[in-house]
């Protein structure tokens, strides 16, 4: 996967440009189910197949420079037909603090969720837990808000589409990228999940009987 450069804090990650690759026609762009769900959300933004296809070609062709992810925002420069690259952006709603409290409590109650995240995986059950808590981890149709400095008014234009396809590759290798987009960094989440998991285990542990 793409290598990440740490930011000044836990809330900014910058990923180096992904090398040129080839994805066959009809072949899913992403490998993981959550990466493919991201692509599905992107493709639900637009019925313009040719524009999306150009974006996928741009992503395959190495046109997307380093990608920076912060809460609710992903941005990269994308090289198009002109010498100067365009600034492509995507926005996604972040969770509120009460949302996070609800989600983290639900995740901490299931140790397998924490183990999966540590293995850089997002099981369907974790996404289901979020849904049961009233939140959608992966973007639903219409959740992604695109913007670009190019003159194309498409939603999304091919430059944002290219960025979005590359984001699917980042998500393939690290679901914490999605959690950062939703508002919390990896270090904070793991510390908070470990604390809540320990507290949950303590509550579940049988109490020793008092001495007679």
Secondary structure, DSSP 8 states (H G I E B T S, - for coil): ---EEE-SSTTEEEE---------TTS-S-SSHHHHHHHHHHHHH---HHHHHHHHHHHHTT-EEEEEEETTEEEEEE--SSSS-EEEEEE-----HHHHHHHHHHHHT-HHHHHHHHTT---HHHHHHHHHTT--SS--TT--EEEESSS---TT-HHHHHHHHHHHHHHHH-THHHHHHTT--HHHHHHHHHHHHHHHHHHHS-------
